[in-house]
């Protein structure tokens, strides 16, 4: 979406967009009736936290199985982006990006960077990475395939699955075990003669198998004694193999066993007390092991935790009860409650401890590493990477009208036209200049910030290594701003674009000669887009092949014949365009599916592009089958903010009716003169859209009014030509 859309008038509620050092951070207003669709390497928030029947915790991501057999994922994804559960309509290779076309599942398992599910038809599906990374190298173990399924697996009658760090186990109906993946510690070398197995558990680099006799077999890594089963261990009914603090280094791990007398036995690494169950621990019905902590579920529905508490993973929430399942991730914990909801605690660096919540959103700011959502009550909900507090909005921030996301900092525009900032302040990017007021738009760059005042002037603060915070002295009449990690953009009321700062290689920028009649701008990591009055697009880019090993020349080349565009979004090395017919076009890099537009995506009213992902707001969702679309009936008459706004020449107006009613939708100028009648007819209950074309009108502020049998609602919009 446009990096920032604003006008030099205090009457406007502004769209805010940002750019960060590794890609575009974009925010857009979302109507309450809009459905969110995402694709690429990320997932967007779901609408509820309920109806779950099974949970699985991986190293930094989670899976949850719903009662209808659908699986959702959240937490760390392939690009390291922190996420929370999203719609089932997403495309991507990351471990928390559940394939859209996957059938109903009955079991789930989460590893380090991959996910595994057992489908209802008895087959196994897997997704995620086959790339194993260390601090100094990245190796593609394509033959290891922990993120894929062996061809011969379809011949097995599988009853259970388990995912280790970089390997997998499956249990067959004949009680034998099959393994595949990384084999650095012989973890996929199943002991000869192992049979009569009734349960399996894959850890970081070792495995446990429970036999019908109540005995345990272990194999794989044994650096901490995790595979040395106590010789007198019998009558076991449950097992749990832990991760380790550093899997590739081969750090030791630990193991747990639950006996039929409801007591817990632990062995292996105990540097954090993870192998030392609390004295008197009884009435246990289930166990789970993380990297350095352990969990036990008691028969009364309460949870006991012990071991490391470095990230709060052993701080069981007070009054947590009615738990029916537990799952320990590397440094976080999950609990599934009897009402089908999930509670999480512990490390939240990738959103693994942020579970689905119900949000009533009007705007979203999507970044590379964290996200902000502006809710209808003017408060901000945040999730994502929080190493500098960028995902922790200030206490009392409850009058926000727009939000923006930087690399490690966040901005909010308040209703009194002042700016709030939080997160990293390493370059002063979160220190708002004293006396800054009358602001109508904000844009957060990588490590600098911009504010547009009602008089059409721009204020900048924060990092200035490339001159990105040196606002040109004569810059006036600005109506829109945009920022990335090393440059800033401003759109003037005469349709011209001003750019300042340097590219990542220290070269001056040159806005394309003759660029004019511009009504919208947005910035990607190394490219820029401009939308013209005639609904066409111009793009320009940096020298992406200078001094880099990965070269994507021409990623900003606009597709031939792209017209009727009403909105733009620029990501890391990909671009999106929203057309007036509600469809989306994409171009540029596609290695994460970020421009692979989901089939059936229509009725889109907003778009956004992040690092290697894309988002769309659609009023109808995606109907990719012959099944009827279920439409929720609104509980009251609502008239939403038009989108885009400001606009030229087309905008979309959405409204909702709780019952069948007569609806009149009209447009007036600021003198009160009716300039257009868009609708005068009976409409059914539900959510409706009307397209408004303004070719015959002059620039200015207009009022649109919805009148029904019971309500009259008005809103303002701005036309810029």
TISETI-619147 format. One record per residue (C-alpha): x, y, z; residue in three letters. Coordinates in steps of 0.02 Angstrom, whole numbers, plus 50000, padded with zeros to 5 digits. Each point is the difference from the previous one (the first is absolute). Layout:
residues N
XYZALA;...
//
This chain:
residues 721
500005000050000UNK;500565018149980UNK;501395003950119UNK;498985013850070UNK;498445008149936UNK;499595016850072UNK;499395017349954UNK;500425016850072UNK;498385001150096UNK;499604996150180UNK;498314993149946UNK;500774984149933UNK;500274983550088UNK;501644994749923UNK;500614983649931UNK;501734996450067UNK;501314989349919UNK;501824996750033UNK;501594992349932UNK;501374991450097UNK;501794995349965UNK;499554982949932UNK;498365003249912UNK;498405010049996UNK;498985001850156UNK;498265004549949UNK;498425004750090UNK;498265001249932UNK;498285003350070UNK;498954984450012UNK;498125000649999UNK;499164989450132UNK;499164990549859UNK;501644996149914UNK;500764982750001UNK;501884998650011UNK;500954989049878UNK;501884997550004UNK;501274991449891UNK;501884998649991UNK;501064996550153UNK;498825006150134UNK;498304997250077UNK;498745012550065UNK;498984999950160UNK;498504988750013UNK;498365005850072UNK;499844988550148UNK;500864988650124UNK;498794985750015UNK;499464983049934UNK;501754992750014UNK;500224981750044UNK;501894997549991UNK;501575010650017UNK;501834997649954UNK;501475011050048UNK;501595000749897UNK;501615009450026UNK;499245017049964UNK;498334996449917UNK;498404991050043UNK;498624990349916UNK;498204997950057UNK;498714987849932UNK;498205005849993UNK;498494989150024UNK;499635000949814UNK;501714992549958UNK;500805016249946UNK;501735004750060UNK;500655017450039UNK;501785005050037UNK;500815014950084UNK;501695005750062UNK;501654999149907UNK;499874997549813UNK;501234996549860UNK;500675017849993UNK;500095001750188UNK;498455011049998UNK;499014999450160UNK;498174996349971UNK;498364995250079UNK;498694988449926UNK;499255005049835UNK;498714995349873UNK;500094983449912UNK;500255009549838UNK;501865002449998UNK;501424993949893UNK;501774998050062UNK;501424988450045UNK;500225004950182UNK;499664987750139UNK;498495009750064UNK;499245003249827UNK;498744985949989UNK;499684994449820UNK;498325006549941UNK;499494984049910UNK;500404987950140UNK;498614988150049UNK;499304996350173UNK;501314995050129UNK;499954989050154UNK;501755002750073UNK;501305013949998UNK;501855001850042UNK;501185015049998UNK;501904999349980UNK;501335013249991UNK;499625007149828UNK;498704988149931UNK;498274993250039UNK;499224982849983UNK;498184994649997UNK;499104983449987UNK;498505001649886UNK;498344991650023UNK;500344989049849UNK;501534992850086UNK;501305009549900UNK;501295012050068UNK;500275018049943UNK;501515010550042UNK;500595017649963UNK;501385011650054UNK;501865001349969UNK;501304987149948UNK;501345013150033UNK;501004998250160UNK;500775016450058UNK;501405003850122UNK;500785016550048UNK;501294998449862UNK;499264989349864UNK;498414995049913UNK;499934982649926UNK;498634992849891UNK;499774982150057UNK;498794996449859UNK;500254981450023UNK;499595001250184UNK;498255006149962UNK;499375002650176UNK;498805012349921UNK;499334987349875UNK;499314982450001UNK;500874984549930UNK;499144992449850UNK;499854982850079UNK;499085006950151UNK;498354998549909UNK;500154981150013UNK;500015000550190UNK;498484998950113UNK;500475014650112UNK;499205002750170UNK;501085013750078UNK;501315013049953UNK;501355009850092UNK;501175013849940UNK;501755002550068UNK;501125014849965UNK;500514994449826UNK;499284982549991UNK;498334991050010UNK;499274984050070UNK;498424990749952UNK;499194985450090UNK;499234986549894UNK;498514989350045UNK;501134984750019UNK;500935008650142UNK;501575004049902UNK;500825017049978UNK;500615008749842UNK;501155015250004UNK;500735012549876UNK;500955016550000UNK;501635006050078UNK;501074985950071UNK;501455008950086UNK;499764989850160UNK;499254984249924UNK;498295006750045UNK;499194992349847UNK;500874983350023UNK;498584990350080UNK;500644986150113UNK;499854982849918UNK;498554989750063UNK;499055014750073UNK;498184994949997UNK;498445000050108UNK;500155018950010UNK;498455009550054UNK;500695017750012UNK;501455010049927UNK;500845016450046UNK;501345008749895UNK;501135012250091UNK;501355011749939UNK;501254986549954UNK;499324984550087UNK;498404989750007UNK;498954990250121UNK;498844985449964UNK;498754992750123UNK;499654981549980UNK;498404991150048UNK;500944991850143UNK;500195017150083UNK;501865001049965UNK;500935013749909UNK;501294999249859UNK;501105015049959UNK;501255003849861UNK;500955014549925UNK;500985013350093UNK;500564995650175UNK;501125014650048UNK;499035003050160UNK;499424982350028UNK;498325003549918UNK;500054983249909UNK;500544990250153UNK;498344993450063UNK;500004996050187UNK;500184981050012UNK;498574997750121UNK;498765010849904UNK;498384990249975UNK;498125002949995UNK;500205015249889UNK;498445007549918UNK;500695015949920UNK;501685006649937UNK;500745016849949UNK;501675003549917UNK;500685017650022UNK;500885012049883UNK;501705007450045UNK;500645017850015UNK;501064998449842UNK;499514985649889UNK;501345001449867UNK;501365001450131UNK;499324984050075UNK;499595007050171UNK;499314986950119UNK;498144997650026UNK;498864991250122UNK;498594987250002UNK;498414997450100UNK;498924984750036UNK;498314999150085UNK;499664984250099UNK;498334991650029UNK;500035005950182UNK;499915018149933UNK;501795004250048UNK;501335007449886UNK;501754993349968UNK;501315011049916UNK;501774997349938UNK;501315008549894UNK;500625017950007UNK;499535009050160UNK;500945016449990UNK;498395009850030UNK;499124987350109UNK;498954993649855UNK;500354981950050UNK;499515002650181UNK;498114999150020UNK;499315009250152UNK;499904989650157UNK;498294992650028UNK;499445002149820UNK;498584987649975UNK;498354997949910UNK;500875003749835UNK;499114994749841UNK;501115007749865UNK;501775006849978UNK;500985010749877UNK;501835005049986UNK;500785016049931UNK;501835004549982UNK;500335003450183UNK;498294999050083UNK;498664987050029UNK;498114999950016UNK;498784988350086UNK;498115000049987UNK;499084994150155UNK;498344991150008UNK;499165015550072UNK;500395009949842UNK;501445010150072UNK;501785001249934UNK;501664998450091UNK;501635006349922UNK;501824998450051UNK;501735003449931UNK;500595015849914UNK;498955015550019UNK;501125011849903UNK;498565005449888UNK;498564996650118UNK;499684983149922UNK;499794992250172UNK;498895013950068UNK;498334991449982UNK;498645013449990UNK;499055002350161UNK;498274992350004UNK;500384989349847UNK;498814985450012UNK;498934988349896UNK;501544995349898UNK;499844984349893UNK;501675000249908UNK;501725007850019UNK;501455003049879UNK;501745006550039UNK;500945009249864UNK;501835004450010UNK;499735014350123UNK;498115002350000UNK;498504990250060UNK;498244996649938UNK;498424993850085UNK;498404994549916UNK;498445003250104UNK;498404989950006UNK;499075014049910UNK;501134997949849UNK;501045015650032UNK;501895001450018UNK;501085008650131UNK;501855003349969UNK;501445006950101UNK;501885001749991UNK;501165006249863UNK;499045009849869UNK;501405005349882UNK;499064993449849UNK;498235001250065UNK;500004981950059UNK;499195005450163UNK;498725011149914UNK;498424989949969UNK;498505004649892UNK;498955014250064UNK;498435008149937UNK;500405017149927UNK;498845013549937UNK;501265008349885UNK;499935016049899UNK;501825000749945UNK;501504988649989UNK;501855004349993UNK;500994985049937UNK;501874999650024UNK;501404987949972UNK;500134995050181UNK;498505007150092UNK;498235005949967UNK;498775012750068UNK;498114999649988UNK;498945015350036UNK;498364994650078UNK;498325008649990UNK;500165005850181UNK;501575009949948UNK;501194988550093UNK;501474990849922UNK;500264981350000UNK;501784994549961UNK;500894983849967UNK;501664994549929UNK;501815002250046UNK;500125009650163UNK;501855001050037UNK;499915018950020UNK;498225001050064UNK;499345004549828UNK;498534988150023UNK;499545007250170UNK;498935015649975UNK;500145013050139UNK;498764998550142UNK;498545011849976UNK;500185001449812UNK;498155000049960UNK;499655014349880UNK;500934994449844UNK;499425003749823UNK;501464992649902UNK;501524988950026UNK;501664996849913UNK;501384987150019UNK;501885002049983UNK;501394987350010UNK;500004999350190UNK;498885014550048UNK;498175004949987UNK;499055016249975UNK;498215004950039UNK;499065015749951UNK;498815005450137UNK;498345008749978UNK;500735016150072UNK;501234999949853UNK;501514995650107UNK;501154985249974UNK;500424985450115UNK;501544989449968UNK;500724984550084UNK;501264986349970UNK;501825002049951UNK;500695017550023UNK;501804996349949UNK;500005014649879UNK;498685010650086UNK;498654993549885UNK;498804997850146UNK;500385017050078UNK;498625010949929UNK;500585018149978UNK;499355011550136UNK;498535010549946UNK;499564989349850UNK;498125002049974UNK;498695002549865UNK;500624983849923UNK;498894991649871UNK;501114985449950UNK;501524990250060UNK;501194988249912UNK;501304989250086UNK;501554995849900UNK;501334987550047UNK;500755010650138UNK;499255017149968UNK;498275007550009UNK;498995012649900UNK;498495010650046UNK;498925010149882UNK;499205015550074UNK;498365007949948UNK;500935014349917UNK;500814988249876UNK;501724999750082UNK;501024984850051UNK;500974996850160UNK;501314986150011UNK;501004992750143UNK;501084984850034UNK;501414992449901UNK;500755011449868UNK;501464990049933UNK;499385001849821UNK;499195017050020UNK;498294992050012UNK;499535011750144UNK;500635015849913UNK;498355007149938UNK;500305011749851UNK;499845018150059UNK;498785005249865UNK;498864984750016UNK;498205006250019UNK;498254995349945UNK;500284981650042UNK;498474988750002UNK;500814982950025UNK;501604992850074UNK;500934983549991UNK;501614993250075UNK;501144985149989UNK;501654996150084UNK;501055012749908UNK;498885012249906UNK;498435010450019UNK;498655004649874UNK;498755014249995UNK;498565002749879UNK;499555018249971UNK;498285006849959UNK;500565003949822UNK;500254981449968UNK;501905000250006UNK;501114988950109UNK;501505005250103UNK;501254987050063UNK;501475002350117UNK;501324988850077UNK;501154987549915UNK;499774982349938UNK;500804985750096UNK;501615001949900UNK;500185018650031UNK;499385006649833UNK;498835014749977UNK;498234996349945UNK;499245007149844UNK;498115000249990UNK;499524995449821UNK;500075015149886UNK;498295007049962UNK;499124990750140UNK;498395009650025UNK;498144998550032UNK;500384988650147UNK;498654996550128UNK;500844986550103UNK;501754994050048UNK;500744985250090UNK;501764993850038UNK;500714982549995UNK;501684994750067UNK;500895004749839UNK;498625006049886UNK;498635013049993UNK;498275001249923UNK;498925014649947UNK;498164999649952UNK;499435012649869UNK;498345008749974UNK;499674989049849UNK;500124984550112UNK;501684994449928UNK;501594996350096UNK;501815005749990UNK;501404990950090UNK;501835003650030UNK;501324990150089UNK;501775000050067UNK;501454990849921UNK;499564983450081UNK;501474990949922UNK;501355011250074UNK;501024990950130UNK;498734986550041UNK;500034981449971UNK;498134998649972UNK;499445010549853UNK;498205003049949UNK;500125012749858UNK;498385006949935UNK;498954995050149UNK;499135016849991UNK;499594998849815UNK;498145003649986UNK;499064986649901UNK;499425005149827UNK;498195005249993UNK;499805003350186UNK;498625013050011UNK;498505004450107UNK;501104999850156UNK;499335008150158UNK;501304994750128UNK;501804993850010UNK;501104990550123UNK;501884997149992UNK;500914986450096UNK;501794994150009UNK;500174996049815UNK;498204998249948UNK;498555011549961UNK;498104999050004UNK;498675010049911UNK;498155000750043UNK;498895003049850UNK;498325008549999UNK;499124983449968UNK;500614993450168UNK;501364988549931UNK;501855000150043UNK;501534999049888UNK;501754996350061UNK;501755000349927UNK;501804997950056UNK;500784986650109UNK;498924984950039UNK;501094987650093UNK;498794999950147UNK;498435001249894UNK;499805018450041UNK;499345004149825UNK;499094983649976UNK;498285007850020UNK;498814987450079UNK;498784992749875UNK;498285007650018UNK;500595015850088UNK;498725013449954UNK;499065014450079UNK;501625006850073UNK;499935017250079UNK;501775001450071UNK;501724992649974UNK;501634999850096UNK;501744992949970UNK;501284995250130UNK;501734992649993UNK;499574984349901UNK;498134999450022UNK;498415008149937UNK;498305004350073UNK;498305004449932UNK;498385005650081UNK;498504992849911UNK;498175002250039UNK;499524982949936UNK;501474988850045UNK;500564986749878UNK;498764988049924UNK;501034986549918UNK;498684986350000UNK;498174997549967UNK;499585000850184UNK;498865014550048UNK;500805015150080UNK;499385002750177UNK;499695018550033UNK;499935006750177UNK;498535011550032UNK;500545016750078UNK;499245005050166UNK;499755018449953UNK;500025012249854UNK;501785004949959UNK;500815011649872UNK;501864997349979UNK;501385011749947UNK;500214999749812UNK;501554992149929UNK;501165006349935UNK;499915017150079UNK;500585012349934UNK;499534993049830UNK;500015003349814UNK;498974995849905UNK;499214984550079UNK;499624995350180UNK;498994986550086UNK;498665003650130UNK;499454985650112UNK;498504998950115UNK;499054987050100UNK;498164996750036UNK;499384989150143UNK;498304997349916UNK;499315002449825UNK;499765018749979UNK;499865014449877UNK;501715008049977UNK;500465016749923UNK;501835004149975UNK;500415017649940UNK;501515011549985UNK;500025018650044UNK;501295013749983UNK;500515010750149UNK;498605012649962UNK;498714986250021UNK;499614998549815UNK;499604982349944UNK;501244995249864UNK;499624981549980UNK;498694987350046UNK;500794982950007UNK;498584989450065UNK;498125001250027UNK;499284982650020UNK;499524986150119UNK;501484989450054UNK;500064983450095UNK;500814998150170UNK;501884998149988UNK;501545009049938UNK;499965010949845UNK;501225009649890UNK;499735014449880UNK;501295006349876UNK;500115019049983UNK;500815007849845UNK;500435018450017UNK;500585004849825UNK;498805014949990UNK;500455007350169UNK;501365012050054UNK;501274996850136UNK;499365003050175UNK;499154993050153UNK;498344991149976UNK;498714992650117UNK;499134983549966UNK;498404995550091UNK;499114983550029UNK;498155001750042UNK;498944985050048UNK;498314998050081UNK;500805001250172UNK;501665009049980UNK;500915014549918UNK;501914998749999UNK;501255011649916UNK;501874999349968UNK;501305010949913UNK;501144995649855UNK;501275009549897UNK;500225000749812UNK;501725005249937UNK;500265003049815UNK;
//
